[in-house]
């Protein structure tokens, strides 16, 4: 006799997944990183031996003009991914590690035992 209950063979897909509110909050951050130039900027800043670099130092490795780089840095700042510190007449930028950790945490299923964290 069928009792109407559905047997579940696997863990439901939604368990451990990011909820709608968090997805809405994280989407602009991920959109900022979705641009290849901005992704490269973040990568260059992370790889910097000092943990930061002057915006002018990004021109050569990116092959872009300062106004274009400034635009991309502004987008990254508004997303909370980088922050700048004025040093004399220059601004030195660094990645906000806590923000990258938030991205990793949001994309890592919370309830999956042994789920690997995304590299930061």
N, C-alpha and C positions, 0 to 999 in steps of 0.2 A: 504494500500500500504506500503511495506517495504522500508524504506529509507536507510538501510545499517548501521545505527547507532546501537551500541550495548548498551542495557540498563544494567547499573551496579547496582546490588542489595546491595552491601556492599562496605565498604572502601577497595580500592585496597590493596593487601597484602604488597606491597613494601613501602607504606607510613609509615614513622616513623622508618623504618628498617635501620640497619647499612649499609653504602655504601661499595662498594667493596674495595676501598683504605683503609678505616678504618678497615675493616675485615682483610685485609692482615696485617695491622700493629698490630692488637690485637691478631692475631692467635698465634704468638710465646709466648706472655705473658700468654695466656690461656693454651698453651701447657706446660709451666713451672708449672702451677698450677694443671695440670691434673695428676701429679704423687702423689700418696697418701702420701708419706713421705714429699714432699714439701708442700702439702696442710696442713699437720699436723704442719710443722715448722711455716708456716704463722699463723696458729691458735694459737700455743703456744706463738709466739711473741706478737700477738694481746692481748692474755689473760694475759700476764705478767704484774704484778702490777707496774713495773717500765717502761713499754712500750718498753723494750729491754731486751736482755739477752746475756750472753757470749755463744759463740758457744759450749764451753765445757759443758755448762749446759743442752744442748740438748741430750747428750748421754743417760742419764738415762731414760727420758720419751720416747725416740724413740727406745731405745734398739739397737742402732747402734754405730759403731766405729767412732772416730773423722774423719778419712779420708773420710768415706762415707758421714758424715754430711757436711764436707767441700765441697765435690762435689755438694751436693744438694744446699748448700748456694751459691755456685758459679753460678749455673744455675739461682737461684732466683735473685742474684745481676745482672747478665747479662740481665735479663728480666725487670730490674728496679723495682722489687717488694720489695726488701730489700736493706738496705745499712748498711755498717759496720763502726764502729768508733774504732780505736785502743786505748786501755786504758792499758798502761803498755805493757805487752807482750800478752795481750788478745785482742780479737776483740769482741765488743758488737754489736749485730745486732738489727735492728728495721725495722718494716714494713714501706714502703713509702705510707702513707695514700693517697696521691694524685693519685698514680697509681691505688689503689683499687677503688678510686672514678671514675677514667677513665673507668675502667672495668664496674662498675655499670651503668655509664652513657651510655656506648656503648651498653649495653644489655637491656636498658630500652627504649621502643619505645617513640620517641620524640613527636609524635602527638596524642598519646592516652590520652585523658583527664583523670586525676585521676590515671594514671599508677603508681603503687607503685615502689619505688626505691628498688633495691636489698639490703639486709642488708650488711653492710660493717664491 
